[in-house]
Amino acid sequence: MKPPIDLPILTEPRAGDLTVVQAARQALRDRRAAGVVVYVNSPGGSATSSEAMRAALTQIDKSKPLVVSMGPVAASGGYWVSTPGRHIFAQPSTITGSIGVILGKIVTGDLLDRLFIGRERIQRGKHTSIYEAETRFTKAEREMLWGSITHIYDLFLDRVMKSRGMTREQVDELGGGRVWTGRQALDNGLVDEIGGLGAAIARAKELAGLSPNAPVRMVTVGKTPLVPAANPAAMLEYALEGARFLQGTRPLCLSPLALDKT
């Protein structure tokens, strides 16, 4: 059940990298599966998680064809996990691309003091409190974090370069967080074909040397469901989990756009 207000990341269903990696390993070991189609509908997330899922999907494509079918959104981290696809399909209006990295934190300032909430911290190390919400990043911390962002962005470019057969300059021109529709992504070489899940399945059968009538098994990757609206405590806990995700403890590959699902 959806909450009355759509809050991207905070209350949307989320599939963790561990769940996806486990499903990918099962598909790799499954001798009955001659090919695999991955449906991607994600605005992105953690760069570390995106890379973990990409690595697991890459192992599949080494032994059996992997085809990617993009849903309404497959941007940033969603595009990152799509790069292992031997053939990538997108819908004409799919929001994709957004090859970029973002890192930050929510700064509360003296909010806790105003709420009469006291906090005490004992730390060792100059930058151990870098992600504390009460203070902004210092100049030295910004420079340090910029190095992390640059490293992740270079890795993102490398994954796209190898997947799409492009130079670094070509990918960078399409990157920088720029968002593309599926049709634009096709024109720019970021996807291979316009089509839906059915077309992706047909292509996977063709690549695997199967008959068009070969049976298809649908596997739904487990995702954390939205909590019932009748359970406000659970809804709050789930939203806080999303808020912690945005708190800045790791570099994110997150699309700046979201689609209205209504």
C-alpha positions as a Markdown table, in Angstrom:
| # | Residue | x | y | z |
|---|---|---|---|---|
| 1 | Met | 0.0 | 0.0 | 0.0 |
| 2 | Lys | 1.4 | 3.4 | -1.0 |
| 3 | Pro | 1.6 | 6.3 | 1.4 |
| 4 | Pro | -0.5 | 9.3 | 0.5 |
| 5 | Ile | 2.6 | 11.3 | -0.4 |
| 6 | Asp | 5.3 | 9.7 | -2.7 |
| 7 | Leu | 8.7 | 10.1 | -1.1 |
| 8 | Pro | 11.4 | 8.9 | -3.4 |
| 9 | Ile | 14.0 | 6.6 | -1.7 |
| 10 | Leu | 12.5 | 7.1 | 1.7 |
| 11 | Thr | 9.3 | 5.1 | 1.1 |
| 12 | Glu | 9.8 | 3.4 | -2.2 |
| 13 | Pro | 10.4 | -0.4 | -2.4 |
| 14 | Arg | 14.1 | -1.1 | -2.4 |
| 15 | Ala | 16.1 | -4.2 | -3.4 |
| 16 | Gly | 19.4 | -4.6 | -1.7 |
| 17 | Asp | 22.6 | -5.6 | -3.4 |
| 18 | Leu | 22.9 | -8.7 | -1.3 |
| 19 | Thr | 19.5 | -10.0 | -2.5 |
| 20 | Val | 20.4 | -9.2 | -6.2 |
| 21 | Val | 23.8 | -10.8 | -5.9 |
| 22 | Gln | 22.4 | -13.9 | -4.4 |
| 23 | Ala | 19.8 | -14.2 | -7.1 |
| 24 | Ala | 22.5 | -13.6 | -9.8 |
| 25 | Arg | 24.6 | -16.5 | -8.3 |
| 26 | Gln | 21.6 | -18.8 | -8.3 |
| 27 | Ala | 20.9 | -18.0 | -12.0 |
| 28 | Leu | 24.5 | -18.6 | -12.8 |
| 29 | Arg | 24.4 | -22.1 | -11.2 |
| 30 | Asp | 21.1 | -23.0 | -12.7 |
| 31 | Arg | 21.8 | -25.4 | -15.5 |
| 32 | Arg | 18.2 | -25.1 | -16.8 |
| 33 | Ala | 18.7 | -21.4 | -17.5 |
| 34 | Ala | 20.3 | -20.9 | -20.9 |
| 35 | Gly | 20.0 | -17.2 | -20.7 |
| 36 | Val | 19.0 | -14.4 | -18.3 |
| 37 | Val | 17.0 | -11.3 | -18.7 |
| 38 | Val | 17.3 | -8.6 | -16.0 |
| 39 | Tyr | 14.6 | -6.0 | -15.6 |
| 40 | Val | 16.0 | -2.8 | -14.2 |
| 41 | Asn | 13.7 | -0.2 | -12.7 |
| 42 | Ser | 15.9 | 1.9 | -10.4 |
| 43 | Pro | 17.0 | 5.6 | -10.0 |
| 44 | Gly | 20.2 | 4.3 | -8.5 |
| 45 | Gly | 21.7 | 4.3 | -5.0 |
| 46 | Ser | 25.0 | 3.4 | -3.4 |
| 47 | Ala | 27.9 | 3.2 | -5.8 |
| 48 | Thr | 29.4 | 0.3 | -3.8 |
| 49 | Ser | 26.1 | -1.7 | -4.1 |
| 50 | Ser | 25.8 | -0.9 | -7.8 |
| 51 | Glu | 29.3 | -2.2 | -8.4 |
| 52 | Ala | 28.6 | -5.4 | -6.4 |
| 53 | Met | 25.5 | -6.1 | -8.5 |
| 54 | Arg | 27.4 | -5.3 | -11.7 |
| 55 | Ala | 30.1 | -7.7 | -10.8 |
| 56 | Ala | 27.6 | -10.5 | -10.1 |
| 57 | Leu | 25.8 | -9.9 | -13.4 |
| 58 | Thr | 29.0 | -9.8 | -15.3 |
| 59 | Gln | 29.8 | -13.4 | -14.1 |
| 60 | Ile | 26.5 | -14.5 | -15.6 |
| 61 | Asp | 27.2 | -13.1 | -19.0 |
| 62 | Lys | 30.6 | -14.9 | -19.1 |
| 63 | Ser | 28.7 | -18.3 | -19.3 |
| 64 | Lys | 25.3 | -17.4 | -20.7 |
| 65 | Pro | 23.8 | -14.4 | -22.5 |
| 66 | Leu | 22.6 | -11.6 | -20.2 |
| 67 | Val | 20.0 | -9.2 | -21.7 |
| 68 | Val | 18.8 | -6.1 | -19.8 |
| 69 | Ser | 15.3 | -4.6 | -20.1 |
| 70 | Met | 15.0 | -1.1 | -18.7 |
| 71 | Gly | 11.8 | 0.0 | -17.0 |
| 72 | Pro | 10.6 | 3.5 | -16.5 |
| 73 | Val | 13.8 | 4.5 | -14.7 |
| 74 | Ala | 17.3 | 2.9 | -15.1 |
| 75 | Ala | 19.5 | 5.9 | -14.2 |
| 76 | Ser | 22.8 | 6.4 | -12.5 |
| 77 | Gly | 23.3 | 3.3 | -10.4 |
| 78 | Gly | 20.5 | 1.8 | -12.4 |
| 79 | Tyr | 22.5 | 2.3 | -15.5 |
| 80 | Trp | 25.6 | 1.1 | -13.8 |
| 81 | Val | 24.1 | -2.3 | -13.0 |
| 82 | Ser | 22.8 | -2.5 | -16.7 |
| 83 | Thr | 26.3 | -2.3 | -18.2 |
| 84 | Pro | 27.0 | -6.1 | -18.1 |
| 85 | Gly | 24.1 | -6.6 | -20.5 |
| 86 | Arg | 25.1 | -8.2 | -23.8 |
| 87 | His | 22.1 | -6.4 | -25.3 |
| 88 | Ile | 20.3 | -3.5 | -23.5 |
| 89 | Phe | 16.7 | -2.6 | -24.3 |
| 90 | Ala | 15.0 | 0.6 | -23.2 |
| 91 | Gln | 11.5 | 2.1 | -23.6 |
| 92 | Pro | 11.3 | 5.3 | -25.6 |
| 93 | Ser | 10.5 | 7.3 | -22.5 |
| 94 | Thr | 12.8 | 5.4 | -20.1 |
| 95 | Ile | 14.8 | 7.8 | -17.9 |
| 96 | Thr | 18.4 | 6.6 | -18.1 |
| 97 | Gly | 22.0 | 7.8 | -18.2 |
| 98 | Ser | 22.7 | 10.1 | -15.2 |
| 99 | Ile | 26.3 | 8.8 | -15.2 |
| 100 | Gly | 27.5 | 10.7 | -12.2 |
| 101 | Val | 28.3 | 10.6 | -8.5 |
| 102 | Ile | 26.9 | 12.6 | -5.6 |
| 103 | Leu | 28.0 | 12.7 | -1.9 |
| 104 | Gly | 26.7 | 14.8 | 0.9 |
| 105 | Lys | 25.0 | 14.9 | 4.2 |
| 106 | Ile | 22.0 | 16.5 | 5.9 |
| 107 | Val | 23.1 | 19.3 | 8.2 |
| 108 | Thr | 20.8 | 19.9 | 11.1 |
| 109 | Gly | 22.8 | 22.6 | 12.8 |
| 110 | Asp | 21.5 | 23.4 | 16.3 |
| 111 | Leu | 18.2 | 21.6 | 15.7 |
| 112 | Leu | 18.8 | 19.0 | 18.4 |
| 113 | Asp | 19.6 | 21.8 | 20.9 |
| 114 | Arg | 16.3 | 23.5 | 20.1 |
| 115 | Leu | 14.6 | 20.2 | 20.7 |
| 116 | Phe | 16.4 | 19.9 | 24.1 |
| 117 | Ile | 18.2 | 16.8 | 22.9 |
| 118 | Gly | 21.7 | 16.4 | 24.2 |
| 119 | Arg | 24.5 | 14.5 | 22.5 |
| 120 | Glu | 28.0 | 13.7 | 23.6 |
| 121 | Arg | 30.7 | 12.3 | 21.4 |
| 122 | Ile | 34.1 | 10.8 | 22.2 |
| 123 | Gln | 36.3 | 10.4 | 19.1 |
| 124 | Arg | 39.8 | 9.6 | 18.1 |
| 125 | Gly | 41.0 | 10.8 | 14.7 |
| 126 | Lys | 40.7 | 14.2 | 13.0 |
| 127 | His | 38.0 | 13.2 | 10.5 |
| 128 | Thr | 36.0 | 10.5 | 12.4 |
| 129 | Ser | 33.1 | 12.9 | 12.8 |
| 130 | Ile | 33.1 | 14.0 | 9.1 |
| 131 | Tyr | 29.5 | 12.8 | 8.6 |
| 132 | Glu | 28.1 | 14.3 | 11.8 |
| 133 | Ala | 24.9 | 16.2 | 11.0 |
| 134 | Glu | 25.5 | 19.2 | 13.3 |
| 135 | Thr | 28.4 | 20.7 | 11.3 |
| 136 | Arg | 29.2 | 21.4 | 7.7 |
| 137 | Phe | 32.1 | 19.9 | 5.8 |
| 138 | Thr | 35.4 | 21.8 | 6.3 |
| 139 | Lys | 37.5 | 22.8 | 3.4 |
| 140 | Ala | 39.9 | 19.9 | 4.1 |
| 141 | Glu | 37.1 | 17.4 | 4.3 |
| 142 | Arg | 35.6 | 18.7 | 1.0 |
| 143 | Glu | 38.9 | 18.1 | -0.7 |
| 144 | Met | 39.2 | 14.6 | 0.8 |
| 145 | Leu | 35.6 | 13.7 | -0.3 |
| 146 | Trp | 36.2 | 15.2 | -3.8 |
| 147 | Gly | 39.0 | 12.6 | -4.2 |
| 148 | Ser | 36.5 | 9.8 | -3.4 |
| 149 | Ile | 33.9 | 11.2 | -5.8 |
| 150 | Thr | 36.5 | 11.5 | -8.6 |
| 151 | His | 37.6 | 7.9 | -8.0 |
| 152 | Ile | 34.0 | 6.6 | -8.2 |
| 153 | Tyr | 33.2 | 8.7 | -11.2 |
| 154 | Asp | 36.3 | 7.4 | -13.0 |
| 155 | Leu | 35.3 | 3.8 | -12.2 |
| 156 | Phe | 31.7 | 4.5 | -13.5 |
| 157 | Leu | 33.2 | 5.8 | -16.8 |
| 158 | Asp | 35.4 | 2.7 | -17.0 |
| 159 | Arg | 32.4 | 0.4 | -16.7 |
| 160 | Val | 30.5 | 2.2 | -19.4 |
| 161 | Met | 33.6 | 2.4 | -21.7 |
| 162 | Lys | 34.1 | -1.3 | -21.6 |
| 163 | Ser | 30.4 | -2.1 | -22.0 |
| 164 | Arg | 29.6 | 0.3 | -24.8 |
| 165 | Gly | 33.0 | 0.3 | -26.7 |
| 166 | Met | 33.5 | 4.1 | -26.2 |
| 167 | Thr | 36.4 | 6.2 | -25.3 |
| 168 | Arg | 36.6 | 8.0 | -21.9 |
| 169 | Glu | 36.0 | 11.3 | -23.6 |
| 170 | Gln | 32.9 | 10.0 | -25.3 |
| 171 | Val | 31.4 | 8.7 | -22.1 |
| 172 | Asp | 32.3 | 11.8 | -20.2 |
| 173 | Glu | 30.5 | 13.9 | -22.8 |
| 174 | Leu | 27.4 | 11.8 | -22.1 |
| 175 | Gly | 28.0 | 11.6 | -18.4 |
| 176 | Gly | 28.4 | 14.4 | -15.8 |
| 177 | Gly | 25.0 | 13.5 | -14.4 |
| 178 | Arg | 23.2 | 14.2 | -17.7 |
| 179 | Val | 19.9 | 12.4 | -18.0 |
| 180 | Trp | 18.6 | 10.9 | -21.3 |
| 181 | Thr | 15.4 | 9.4 | -22.5 |
| 182 | Gly | 15.5 | 5.9 | -23.9 |
| 183 | Arg | 15.3 | 7.2 | -27.4 |
| 184 | Gln | 18.2 | 9.6 | -26.8 |
| 185 | Ala | 20.2 | 6.9 | -25.1 |
| 186 | Leu | 19.8 | 4.8 | -28.3 |
| 187 | Asp | 21.0 | 7.7 | -30.4 |
| 188 | Asn | 24.0 | 8.2 | -28.1 |
| 189 | Gly | 24.9 | 4.5 | -28.0 |
| 190 | Leu | 24.1 | 3.9 | -24.3 |
| 191 | Val | 21.5 | 1.2 | -25.2 |
| 192 | Asp | 21.2 | -1.2 | -28.1 |
| 193 | Glu | 17.5 | -1.2 | -29.0 |
| 194 | Ile | 14.1 | 0.2 | -28.1 |
| 195 | Gly | 11.7 | -2.4 | -26.7 |
| 196 | Gly | 10.1 | -3.9 | -23.7 |
| 197 | Leu | 10.5 | -7.0 | -21.6 |
| 198 | Gly | 9.0 | -9.2 | -24.3 |
| 199 | Ala | 11.6 | -8.1 | -26.9 |
| 200 | Ala | 14.3 | -8.6 | -24.3 |
| 201 | Ile | 13.2 | -12.2 | -23.7 |
| 202 | Ala | 13.0 | -12.9 | -27.4 |
| 203 | Arg | 16.6 | -11.5 | -27.8 |
| 204 | Ala | 17.9 | -13.6 | -25.0 |
| 205 | Lys | 16.4 | -16.8 | -26.5 |
| 206 | Glu | 18.0 | -15.9 | -29.8 |
| 207 | Leu | 21.4 | -15.3 | -28.2 |
| 208 | Ala | 21.1 | -18.6 | -26.3 |
| 209 | Gly | 20.2 | -20.5 | -29.4 |
| 210 | Leu | 16.8 | -21.4 | -28.1 |
| 211 | Ser | 13.5 | -21.9 | -29.9 |
| 212 | Pro | 11.1 | -18.8 | -29.7 |
| 213 | Asn | 8.7 | -21.1 | -27.9 |
| 214 | Ala | 11.2 | -22.1 | -25.2 |
| 215 | Pro | 9.6 | -21.7 | -21.7 |
| 216 | Val | 10.4 | -18.7 | -19.6 |
| 217 | Arg | 10.7 | -18.7 | -15.8 |
| 218 | Met | 10.0 | -15.5 | -14.0 |
| 219 | Val | 12.0 | -14.9 | -10.9 |
| 220 | Thr | 11.1 | -11.9 | -8.7 |
| 221 | Val | 14.0 | -10.5 | -6.7 |
| 222 | Gly | 13.0 | -10.0 | -3.1 |
| 223 | Lys | 12.4 | -6.4 | -2.2 |
| 224 | Thr | 11.5 | -4.7 | 1.0 |
| 225 | Pro | 7.8 | -4.0 | 0.7 |
| 226 | Leu | 6.1 | -0.8 | 1.7 |
| 227 | Val | 4.8 | -1.2 | 5.2 |
| 228 | Pro | 1.0 | -1.0 | 5.7 |
| 229 | Ala | -0.4 | 2.5 | 6.1 |
| 230 | Ala | -2.2 | 1.2 | 9.2 |
| 231 | Asn | 1.2 | 0.7 | 10.9 |
| 232 | Pro | 2.6 | 4.2 | 11.3 |
| 233 | Ala | 5.5 | 3.1 | 13.5 |
| 234 | Ala | 6.7 | 0.6 | 10.9 |
| 235 | Met | 6.2 | 3.2 | 8.2 |
| 236 | Leu | 8.3 | 5.7 | 10.2 |
| 237 | Glu | 11.1 | 3.1 | 10.7 |
| 238 | Tyr | 11.1 | 2.4 | 7.0 |
| 239 | Ala | 11.3 | 6.0 | 6.1 |
| 240 | Leu | 14.2 | 6.6 | 8.6 |
| 241 | Glu | 16.0 | 3.7 | 6.9 |
| 242 | Gly | 15.8 | 5.7 | 3.7 |
| 243 | Ala | 16.8 | 8.9 | 5.4 |
| 244 | Arg | 20.0 | 7.1 | 6.7 |
| 245 | Phe | 20.7 | 6.1 | 3.2 |
| 246 | Leu | 20.7 | 9.8 | 2.2 |
| 247 | Gln | 22.7 | 10.9 | 5.2 |
| 248 | Gly | 26.0 | 10.8 | 3.3 |
| 249 | Thr | 27.9 | 7.8 | 4.6 |
| 250 | Arg | 28.9 | 6.7 | 1.1 |
| 251 | Pro | 29.1 | 8.0 | -2.5 |
| 252 | Leu | 25.8 | 7.7 | -4.3 |
| 253 | Cys | 24.9 | 7.2 | -8.0 |
| 254 | Leu | 21.4 | 8.6 | -7.8 |
| 255 | Ser | 19.3 | 10.1 | -10.5 |
| 256 | Pro | 18.2 | 13.7 | -9.9 |
| 257 | Leu | 14.8 | 12.9 | -11.5 |
| 258 | Ala | 11.9 | 10.8 | -10.3 |
| 259 | Leu | 8.8 | 9.8 | -12.2 |
| 260 | Asp | 5.3 | 10.3 | -10.9 |
| 261 | Lys | 3.9 | 6.7 | -10.8 |
| 262 | Thr | 0.2 | 7.8 | -10.5 |
